[in-house]
């Protein structure tokens, strides 16, 4: 499975691919902590943004620097 991570901050745009959900979430959290607006696109095409539950991906947590339980 491939997860697409997209991050935007001012005039910088980053697009990255990861093969596991957890690795994608780790990268997304790191980029969000650096001030980027981040989203993850799952293999199904569904988009996830910070604070949104990733339970459908089997993670059961939220990705975002302040919303992890």
Secondary structure as UniProt FT lines:
FT   STRAND          3..9
FT   TURN            10..11
FT   STRAND          12..18
FT   HELIX           21..33
FT   TURN            34..35
FT   STRAND          37..41
FT   TURN            43..44
FT   STRAND          47..49
FT   TURN            50..51
FT   HELIX           55..57
FT   TURN            65..66
//
